[in-house]
């Protein structure tokens, strides 16, 4: 596996769009990706396998907070550690930048994603009823307090 997580750029737009359409019925537009790739509104990291984009994570950084906007893994590469590698690298960026907390929302029906986030220390803090327009699923809201030292206690 080409397990190096790298920052994606404008040249990755077509691959990102293809992966996004494959992974999500209600997917981001080219303009939404352009906000991150061209304008730097948020960051996009990707992981390639066999030269093809196997997954990506998009996240914003504001003040001392990180919000995960999207995490997608190609269906043929799920349950192989790609999501964990991407999330781990995003959290490493946060530690380097002094980011203190991370937030995300996830479909209540997405058990695999929920399991991944919990393994990284995310805890559910709320719910948005019927949030997702494609399915009407509830959104579960999660928070993670990022610590520099794994022996440091939660604040």
C-alpha positions in Angstrom: 0.0 0.0 0.0 1.2 3.5 -0.9 0.4 4.5 2.7 1.9 8.0 2.6 -0.8 10.6 3.3 -0.2 13.8 1.3 -1.8 17.1 0.8 -3.9 17.2 -2.3 -4.0 20.0 -4.8 -5.9 21.4 -7.8 -4.4 18.7 -10.0 -6.3 16.1 -7.9 -9.7 17.6 -8.5 -10.9 15.1 -11.1 -9.9 12.1 -8.9 -11.5 13.7 -5.9 -14.8 14.3 -7.7 -14.9 10.7 -9.0 -14.2 9.3 -5.5 -16.8 11.6 -4.0 -19.5 10.5 -6.4 -18.6 6.9 -5.8 -18.8 7.2 -2.0 -21.7 9.5 -1.5 -25.2 9.8 -3.0 -25.3 13.4 -1.8 -21.8 14.6 -2.8 -19.8 17.7 -2.9 -19.6 19.9 -6.0 -16.5 20.9 -7.9 -16.9 24.4 -6.4 -16.9 23.0 -2.9 -13.6 21.2 -3.5 -12.2 24.3 -5.2 -12.7 26.2 -1.9 -10.2 23.9 -0.2 -7.8 23.1 -3.1 -7.6 26.5 -4.7 -8.6 29.0 -2.0 -7.2 27.2 1.1 -10.5 27.5 3.0 -9.9 24.0 4.3 -7.3 21.3 3.9 -7.6 18.1 1.9 -5.3 15.1 2.5 -5.3 12.0 0.4 -3.9 8.5 0.3 -3.1 6.6 -2.9 -3.1 2.9 -3.5 -1.6 1.5 -6.7 -1.3 5.1 -8.0 -5.1 5.8 -7.6 -6.7 7.9 -4.9 -8.1 5.4 -2.3 -9.3 7.9 0.2 -9.3 11.5 1.4 -10.1 13.7 4.4 -11.1 17.3 4.3 -11.0 19.4 7.4 -11.1 23.0 8.5 -8.9 24.7 11.1 -10.2 27.8 12.9 -8.6 29.2 16.0 -8.0 26.1 18.2 -10.7 23.9 16.6 -10.6 21.4 13.8 -13.8 20.2 12.0 -13.8 17.1 9.9 -15.8 18.0 6.8 -15.6 14.8 4.9 -13.8 11.4 5.0 -14.2 9.1 2.1 -12.6 5.7 1.3 -13.0 3.9 -2.0 -15.4 0.9 -1.5 -12.7 -1.5 -2.7 -10.3 -0.3 0.0 -12.5 -0.1 3.1 -11.5 -1.8 6.3 -7.9 -1.7 5.3 -6.7 1.1 7.6 -7.0 4.0 5.0 -9.6 5.9 7.1 -7.5 5.5 10.2 -4.3 6.7 8.4 -6.1 9.8 7.1 -7.7 10.6 10.4 -4.4 10.0 12.2 -2.5 12.4 9.9 -5.1 15.1 10.2 -4.9 14.9 14.0 -1.1 15.0 13.7 -1.5 18.3 11.8 -3.7 19.6 14.6 -1.1 18.7 17.3 1.6 20.5 15.3 -0.5 23.6 15.1 -1.7 23.6 18.7 -5.3 22.8 17.8 -7.1 21.7 21.0 -10.4 20.1 19.9 -12.0 18.4 16.9 -15.6 18.1 15.9 -17.5 16.2 13.3 -20.9 14.9 12.4 -21.7 11.4 11.0 -24.8 9.6 9.8 -26.3 7.6 12.6 -26.4 4.6 10.3 -22.6 4.7 9.4 -21.5 2.2 12.0 -18.0 1.7 10.5 -17.3 5.5 10.6 -18.6 5.7 14.2 -16.4 2.9 15.3 -13.4 4.5 13.7 -14.0 7.9 15.4 -14.6 6.2 18.7 -11.3 4.4 18.4 -9.6 7.8 18.1 -11.3 9.1 21.2 -14.3 10.9 19.8 -17.3 11.1 22.0 -20.9 11.8 21.0 -22.1 15.2 22.3 -25.3 15.7 20.4 -27.7 14.8 17.6 -29.3 16.6 14.7 -32.6 15.0 13.7 -33.1 14.1 10.0 -30.0 16.1 9.0 -28.9 14.3 5.9 -31.0 15.2 2.8 -30.2 12.0 0.9 -31.5 9.6 3.5 -33.1 11.7 6.2 -30.7 10.1 8.7 -29.9 11.8 12.0 -26.4 13.3 12.3 -24.5 12.3 15.4 -22.2 15.1 16.7 -18.9 14.1 18.0 -16.0 15.9 19.8 -12.4 14.9 20.5 -10.1 16.8 22.9 -6.7 16.6 21.2 -3.8 16.1 23.5 -0.1 16.4 22.7 1.0 13.8 25.1 -0.9 10.5 25.4 -0.3 10.5 29.1 -1.9 13.9 29.6 -5.4 13.8 31.1 -8.5 15.2 29.5 -9.4 18.7 30.4 
